[in-house]
Amino acid sequence: MKNFHLACLPADGIGPEVIASSRQVLEKLTQLHGGISFDFQHFDWSSTRYQEKGSMMPEDGLQQLEQGGFDGILLGPVGSPHVPDHTTLWGLLLPIRQGLEQYINLRPLRLLEGIDTPFRSPGQHSLATRCHIQSCSDTKVLESLRA
């Protein structure tokens, strides 16, 4: 069985809901697939953390991600009306994106039997991409998920 070790950063706003739902989907996928599993390590890096501790993530946060043996990161939306945008950008998003070279998020799509979808057509190969730029609102990042 292939296990994927994921860092979870629910972040702000609806992020905890988004990440909780994402985890439920991955746990259901584990049940349906049978050959993969996921384990999650939670990080409290967020605007709330900034308000309580003065930083979006710890000083060694990037090293924790680099040395944690993670196969991917689930990152919720980052931002709060109580914390300036430049603080969330330079304090969390850019260090992660630049430090881990996440400039584009490439997501191959796999069609499942019995599921009708607009992507289903003979010979069609689909990719969903998401560019990481300042004006994008992050919903979640799941990098390098290969079964």
C-alpha positions in Angstrom: 0.0 0.0 0.0 1.3 3.5 -0.9 1.0 6.0 1.9 1.0 9.8 1.3 2.2 12.0 4.2 0.5 15.4 3.9 1.1 18.7 5.7 -2.3 20.4 6.5 -2.4 24.1 6.9 -6.1 25.1 7.2 -5.2 28.8 7.6 -8.0 31.3 7.7 -11.7 31.9 7.1 -13.3 28.8 5.5 -9.9 27.1 5.4 -10.6 24.7 8.3 -13.8 23.6 6.6 -12.1 23.2 3.2 -9.3 21.2 4.7 -11.7 19.0 6.8 -13.7 18.3 3.6 -10.6 17.6 1.6 -9.5 15.1 4.3 -12.9 13.4 4.2 -12.5 13.0 0.4 -9.0 11.6 0.7 -10.2 9.2 3.5 -13.1 8.0 1.2 -10.6 7.6 -1.6 -8.5 5.4 0.7 -11.6 3.2 1.3 -12.5 3.0 -2.4 -9.0 2.6 -3.9 -7.7 0.1 -1.3 -4.1 0.6 -2.4 -3.4 4.1 -1.0 -3.6 5.8 2.4 -3.0 9.2 3.8 -1.7 10.6 7.0 -1.9 14.2 8.0 0.2 16.5 10.1 -1.6 19.7 11.2 0.1 23.1 11.3 -1.6 26.1 12.9 0.0 28.7 10.6 -2.6 31.4 10.1 -3.6 35.0 10.7 -4.9 33.9 14.1 -1.4 32.6 14.9 0.0 36.0 13.7 -2.3 37.9 16.1 -1.3 35.6 19.0 2.5 35.1 18.3 3.5 37.9 15.9 4.3 35.6 13.0 2.3 33.6 10.4 4.6 30.6 10.9 7.5 29.8 13.1 11.0 31.0 12.0 11.9 27.4 11.0 8.5 26.8 9.3 9.9 26.2 5.9 12.5 23.8 7.2 9.7 21.9 9.0 8.0 21.4 5.6 11.2 20.6 3.8 12.5 18.1 6.4 9.1 16.6 7.3 9.1 14.0 4.5 5.8 15.4 3.1 4.4 14.2 -0.3 2.2 17.2 -0.5 0.6 20.2 1.2 -3.1 20.9 1.8 -3.2 24.7 2.1 -6.4 26.5 3.0 -7.2 30.1 2.1 -5.0 32.7 3.8 -6.1 36.1 4.8 -8.1 38.0 7.4 -9.6 41.5 7.6 -7.6 41.9 10.8 -4.1 41.2 9.3 -2.7 43.2 6.4 -2.5 41.3 3.1 1.3 42.0 2.8 1.8 40.2 6.1 0.0 37.0 5.0 1.7 37.2 1.6 5.3 37.7 2.9 4.8 35.9 6.1 3.4 32.6 4.8 2.4 32.3 1.1 5.6 33.5 -0.6 8.0 31.7 1.7 6.2 28.4 1.0 5.8 29.1 -2.7 9.3 30.3 -3.4 11.0 28.1 -0.9 9.4 24.9 -2.2 9.3 26.1 -5.8 5.5 25.9 -6.1 4.9 28.3 -8.9 2.3 26.2 -10.7 0.0 23.6 -9.4 -0.5 20.8 -11.9 -3.3 18.4 -11.2 -3.8 15.4 -13.5 -7.4 14.3 -13.7 -8.4 10.6 -13.6 -11.8 9.5 -14.8 -13.6 7.1 -12.5 -15.8 4.3 -13.8 -19.5 5.0 -13.5 -19.1 8.8 -13.0 -20.5 11.0 -15.7 -18.4 14.1 -16.3 -17.9 16.7 -19.0 -14.3 15.5 -19.2 -15.3 12.1 -20.4 -14.8 11.8 -24.2 -12.8 9.3 -26.2 -9.1 10.1 -26.3 -9.3 13.3 -24.2 -6.6 13.8 -21.7 -7.3 16.6 -19.2 -5.1 18.6 -16.8 -6.3 21.1 -14.3 -3.6 23.8 -13.6 -3.6 26.6 -11.1 -1.1 29.3 -11.3 0.3 30.6 -7.9 0.2 34.4 -8.3 -0.5 37.1 -5.8 -4.0 37.7 -7.1 -5.1 34.1 -6.8 -7.1 33.1 -3.8 -5.7 29.8 -2.5 -8.2 27.1 -1.8 -6.0 24.1 -1.5 -2.7 22.8 -2.7 -2.1 19.1 -3.2 1.2 18.6 -4.9 2.8 15.4 -6.2 0.0 12.9 -5.6 0.9 9.9 -7.7 -0.6 6.5 -7.2 
